[in-house]
Amino acid sequence: MLSKLTKQKTDYDDKSHVAIFGAGISGLKAAHECIKKGLRVSLFEARSQPGGKCIGFMNSGLPYELTHRQMFSSNPIFLNTLKEISTYKGSNLIYQIEPLPKAQFVWAQSGRTVNFSQKHFNFLTESVYNLKSAWSMFIDGVPVSDIYWFRNRLTQKKIKKRDLDSPISRYLEYDYRPLLASFLRRVLSSWIAATDNTRTGDIIQLLMNKKITPTPLSPNSYSITLNGPINESLINPWYRYLKSKGVNFHFNSSLKDIDYQNSECKYAVLENQDVINADFFIIATPPNQTLDILPELKPLVKVESIKSHGFQLHLKEIPPKLKNKSIGIIIDSPWGLSYKIYYSGKYNNTIFSKNIKATVSITATKMEKSKGILFNKPLLECNEQEIHKEILAQMGLSSPELQPFFLTSIKSGPGALIMNKEKINNHKYKNWFKGPEIINSKGVPAHWLIQNQLENPTYSNKIFTNSCSASNIFITGEWLNHRQQKWTVPSTMERSMENAELCVNDILTEIEKTKKSCLCHI
């Protein structure tokens, strides 16, 4: 039973009031769409700032982020949203977009690199791209027969729905083609944190995204990115824009409970016992937190929580192995490493401090089980010094003569830290993932604490935006499905944004149903 509730006072008008819980990409996009449709919005966020796991800013004049990011020009929702976010300078956020004209596959231990053009295809450039893809498989040891089979399997004109809805490991016959499976597992894990249970249709859309016609707003590249830290180039200006449009933000406001009976939600309750009244409720929180509030949905949810995090390496000079590199995957990395290089004077139009020439943003997607090549341990069982040496080794940068190129050791990005054992039970970290006990660099027992995880839906996930039995409770997030989804690639902002937009459309449909019902009773 709920007790000692304090009702939050709000000014009501004739607009439907939507309460959104969670101010990550999904929550911000839901608020954005609600405002466009003339709805009134209150947005509640457990943290002290918006953005969720979209964290990245300049720290003491150097890039500091949770992970590097790549977006896809074939998805219009992301670019259209940027165009709609006006700034105080009278412009919009499209100017923050820049192309990623090339990418790399790197085998660090053998020194091999395959460069891929990401520019829009013509017949010749598409043929070259396909040949390079086949060559990458070949030099990784995939049999020619499997390469040919894979290409035909991928480019079938019509794939049956039951195949699209099956796990990628079944559709691409991982059990029977082990060398092909090994290559694809490493690429897909590093790229979007995909697993054997990821839905086939989602992977095919990723691998064939260059066949989708780019949007008119796109630069001449299939891959795009933000020219600057994500907080400064997207989250903060979006927050200011939504505030200017009337969205009421409430930070340090965590959802505790929600009361719904007879197919309708009456109110929601925050951790501080404030009661939130609204016409509609959108829950845009991670699955574990959502299921704590809506336990009825547990049988429908089939998602995998992927521990993925970023690290930064600041370069006083650029080593020869990193010259002409931009963004890529370390194919032979057991920790699923990928990288993106930010160059001083170009990134964020900023000259980096401390005479740093470039920063390598490194993301690991296999942190729990895969053992490194130096210490034979997973990342979450390594301390700071071991991680520095291990990442350098997996990137082929461990030679002693390269050490003068580095400003300091590799540093973890925001949202992950090694905490002494006696401090990990602080209430502040109650929703953080706790790794196994390790001995830190000072010889003290400690644990890795990870604030954010990727929540990837599997092929058997059956949770939709309107799965709740209450007609005025809706859910959105990267882990949700929607029957009208067009972009389903996991771990992408585009998926989160599209789900949020469709979620708001579901609310509008419910409003229309209510209006018609009222008219019938007049």
N, C-alpha and C positions, 0 to 999 in steps of 0.2 A: 504493500500500500504506500502511496505517496502522501507525504505529510509536510506540514510547515512550509507550504508553498507561498511564494511571494509573486503576485501577478505583475508582469511587466506592462506598464501603461504605454499604449501607442495611440496615435491619432488615426482614426479610420476615416476613409472616404468611400466612394462608390467603386473604387478599383479593387479587384481581387488581391488579397495580400498573400504573398508567397514567402515562407520562411525557409532559407537554405542553410544547411549545416555542412560546413567544410568550404574553405576558400582556396582550394587548389585550382588547377586548370579547369576541372569539371564544374566546381562551384562558381568560379568567376564567369565561365561561359554561360552557365544556366542563368546567372543574374543578368548578364548581357542580353540574352534572348528575352528574358522576362520584361526588361525595361523597353526593349524594342516593341514588344507586344502590348505595352500599356499597363503592365501589372506592377504592383507595388512590392518592393523587395526588402527584406531584412536578412542579412547574411551573418552567420555566427561561425566563428573560427576558434578552435581550441588553442592555437598558437598566438603569438603576439604580432604576427604579420601575415599577409596573404601569400599565396604561391604554393603551399604544400611542399612537395619535393622538387619543385622548380626553384632551385636555390643557386644563385651565382652572382657575384659582385666583384668589384675591385677592392682588394684588401691591401692597404699600404702600397698602393700603386701597382699591384700585381693581380692577375686573374686568380680567382678563388671560387670553385664551384663544386656542386655535388656530382655532376657528370657533364660531359660534352654532349651536344645535340645536333642531330641531322633531321631535317624535315623533307617532305616530298611535294614537289610543285604540281603533281597530278591531283592533289586533293584541294578543292576550292575553299573549303570551310575555313581552314587556317588563314589563308591569304585574305579572304573576304573579311574575316574578323579583324585582322590587322588594319585593313582599309577603313573599317568602321570606327576604330578607336582614334578619335581626334586628340590632338595634343594642344597644350597651351600656346604653342608656336604657330597654330593655325594649320598644321600639317596632320598626317596620320602615321601609323607605325609601319606602313609598307616600306618606308625609307630605311628601316632597320634590316630589311632582308638583303642578303647577298648570295650569289651562287656559290656552289661548291663544284668547280669545273672538273676536278679530278679526285680520285680516291685510289687507295693502294691495298693490295694483299701483300703481306710481308711474312717471309719465313726467316725469322731473326737468326736462328742457329746456323742456317746455311748461307745467309746473306742474300737470298733471292727476293726480288720485288716485282710485282706485276702492277702496272699503272692502268687505271681505267678512266676513260673520258666519261664525264657525267653530263656532257652537253647534249642538247636535243639531237635525236638520231636523224640521219638520212640512211639510204640503203647501205652505203659503204661503211659508215661509222657503226651501224648496227652489226654488220657482218664482222667487223674488227672486234667489237665488244664480245660477241658470241665466241669468236675464236680464242680470245684471251681468257674467257670463262672456262672453256674446255682445256686450254693449256694449264690453267691454275690447277684444275683437277688432276691432270696428267702428271704434273711435277710433284703433286702431293701423293702420288701412288695409286690413284683411282684407275682401274682397268679401262681401256678404250671402249670395250663393249658396254660397260656400265655408264660411261660418259654419253655414249650414243643413246642408250636406253633412257637415261635421265632426261636428255634434251627432248626426246619424243614424248616422254611421259608429261613433261612440263608444258609442252606446247600443243597438246590435244585441243582440237577445236571445240569439243563439247565434253565436259567432265560431268559424270553423274552426280546428282546431289548427295547421294549416300557416300560417295568418295570425297566430295568436298567437306562433308561433315565428319569424316574419319580422322584419326590421328595421323600426323605426317609420317610417323615411323612405319605405319601400315601401308600408306599409299606409295611411299618410295622404297618399300621393301627393305628396311634397315636390317632385318634379321638375315636376309639372303645376300645382301650386298654390303658387307662390313666396311670395306675401304671407302665406298661412296658415303655410307652412313657416318663414318668417322669425320670425313671432310665437311659434310653438311652440318653435323652437330656443332663443330667448332665455329663455322661461319655464322650459323643462325643464332647460336648462343651469344656470340660476341656482338652481333648486329642488333638483335631485338630480344635477347634473353629467352629465345624459343627453346622448347624441350621436345622430347619425343611425343608428348601428349598435346602439343599445339595443333589446332585444327588445320587440316590440309588447305582449305580455301584461304585462310589467313596467310599462309606461307606462299601460296601461288600468287596471291595479290602482291606480296612483297617482291618476289622474284621477277614478276612480270610488270612491275609498276611503270616501267619505261614504255609499255605499250598503251598506257592510258594517256589521252591527249592532255598536255599541260594546260593550265588555266591561263587566261589572258594576262593575269597579273604576274605570272612567273617570269623571272629572268631566264636566260638561255641555258638552263641547267635543270636536270631532273632532281638533283639534290640541292637543297637550300639550307641556309642557317641564319641565325641572327648575328649581326655584326656588333657584338657586345654582350656583357653578362646578362643573363636572362632576367634578373631582377630589374636592372636598369633599362633594358631595351624592351621588356614586355610587361612584367608583373606590376612594377610601380606605376608606369603611365596608365595601365589598364585600371588599376585601383583608383587613381585620381579621376579618370574618366567616369567610372561607375559612380563614384561619390558625387561628381558634378551632375549626374543624371538622377540622383535621388536615392541611390542604394544606401541603406543604413548598415554600416559595418559594426560588428561587435566582436572584438578580439578577446582572447583569454576566456572564451565562452564555450565550454565543452558540453556536448549533448549527453545527458545522463539517461533519460527515459522518454518514452513517447506513449501516450494513452490513446488507444483506438479500440472502440467497441461498436458493434453493429455496422461494420464496414465503413466506419468513418473515424478519423482522428480528431479528438477534441482539443488536445494541447500537447506541447512538448515541454520537457523539464530540463533545465541546465544543471550542471554540477553545483552551481551556487544556489540552487533551488528556485531560481526565477522560472516562472511559467510563461511560455511563448504561445500566444494565440495567433492563428493564421487560418486562411481558407485552404491553403495547400502547403504541403511540406515536402521538401526535396532533401534527401540524405545523400551527400556527396563525400562520404568518408570511406576509408579503406574497408575491405570486407570483414575483418575481425571485429572492428568497431561497429560496423553496420549490423552484423549478426548478433552482437550483444544487445542491440536495440530491437531488432526484428528477428528473434530466434526461429520463427516459423519458416524462414527462408533457407535455413541450413541445408535441407535435402536438395535444394536446387543449385547450390553453389559448388562449383568444381573449378577452383582456381589454384595456381601454384605461386607461392610467395618466393620471389627470387631476390636473394641478397646481392645487390649490385651497388658499387660505390666508386667514387672518383678520387684520384690523387693528382697532385701537381708537381712537376719538375721544372724548375726555373733555370734557364740556360744563360750563362755569361757569354758563351760563344756557341754556335751551332755545330755539333759534331758532323763529320762527313756523312755518316749513316742517316742523318735526319734531314739533310739538305734536299730540297725539292719535294719534301713530304708535306701533306696537307691533312688528310683524314684517312684512317685505314684500320685494318684488322691485323693483329699478329696471329697468323694462322696456327703456328706451332706453340702458342702460349697455353699451358694447362689451366691458367686462371682466367681464360677468356678475355685477354686484354685487347682493347682498342684504343686509338689515340686520335687527338686532334691538336694541331699546332697553331698557337696564336703568336703572331709576330708583332713586335713592338712597332708602334707607329701606324699599323694597319688595324689591329684589333681595337675596336671601340674608338678609333682615331686617337689613340692615347700612346704617348711615349712611356714605356714601363720604367718604374723606379729602379734604383740600384744598378743602372746600366745593363739591365737584362735585355737580351736580344730577342728571346722568345720563351714562351711557356708551353710545355707539353702537358695537355690535359689527358689523363689516362683513366680509363674505366675498366674495372674488373667485374665480370658477371658470373664467375664461378668461385665463390668465396668459401663455401662450406665444406666441400668434399675433395675437390681436385687438388692433388699434391704438387707442389712446386718442384723445380728442377735442382735447386740448391739444397734446401733443408728438408725436402720430402714431406712437407706439411701443407695443409690448406691455409689460405690467407688468414682465416679467423683464428688460427692457432699460432700465428706468428706475431712477434712484437714489432715495434717501429723499425728497429735496425734491420731485422730479418726481412721485413717487407721492402725496405729500400734496396737491399742487395738482391732480393728475389725478382723484383720488377725490372731492375736494370739488367739482370741476367736474361730474363725472358724477352726483353727488348733488344738484346744483343749489345748492350751499352756498359758492360761491366769491366771492360779493360781498364787497368790502372791509369793509362795515359789520358783517359777521358775524364777523370775526376776533376781536373781544373776547370772543365766546361760547366760544372754544376755550381749553382749558388749555395745550396744547402742540400740536405737529404730530401728525399721525396716526402711530401706532406699530404696527409689525408684531407679531403675536402670537407665542407660543413656537413654536419649530421652524422658523424661517426667519430668515436673517440675510444681510447683505452682508459678504462676507469678502474682505480684500485678497488679491490674486492669489498672493502668495508663501506664504500660509497655508492655501490650500484643500486641499492634499494631506495634511493631518493625518489620521492613521488614524481619528480620531474621526468624520470625515465620509465615510468610505468608502462608506456606503450612502445618502448624501444625494444628491439630484439637483442638478447644477450647471448654472446658467443660462449664457447667453453673456456674454462680457466686456463690462463697462460701465465708465464712469468715475464713481466715487462722489462724494459731495458735497464731498469734500476734494481732488478732482482726481486721485485715485489709481486705477489699474486694479483692478477687483474683479469678483466674481461673486455672484449670488444663490445661496444654498444652501438647499434645501428638504428637510426631513427626512421629511415624510409626503406621501403621495399617495393620492387616491381610486382604488381598483382596481375599475372597473366591468366586469362581464361583458357581452360582446356577444351578439347573437342566435345566433352560431355557437359559443359557448363549450360545450365538452363535458367539462369537468372536474367530477367528483363527489367526494364525501367518501371513497369507497372505490375510487378509480380506480387507486391504486397496486397493483402486482402482488403485493406482500407482504400477506398476509392480516391482519397485525397493525399495519399502518401506515395511519393515517387522516389526512385533511386537513380543515381547516375555515377559514372566512374569508368576508368579504363578497363575494369573487369566485368562490365555489364554487356549484355547483348541487346540488340533491338532488331525487330523483324524488317525494318526499313533501312538498316545499316548498309552503306555503300563502301565505307572504308573500315576494314576489320583488322588491320595489321596491329598486333599487340605492341605494347610499350611505346606507343606513339601519341603525341599530343593531338594529332588529327583524330584518332579514335575517341579520345576523351571529349574533344570538342563536339564531334558529331553526335555522340551519345547524349551530351548535355542539350544540344539543340533539339534532338528528337524527344527528349524527356519533356522539354517545355511545350513542344507540339502536342504531346499527350495531355498535358494540363489544359491546353486550349481546347482540345477535343472534349475533355470532361466539363469544361465551362459551358461549351455549346450544348452538351447533353443536358446539363442542369437548366439552362435557359429554356430549352425546348420542353423539358418536363414541367417547368413553371408555367409556360404558356398553355400547356394542355390542361392545367388545373384552373385556368382563369374562366 
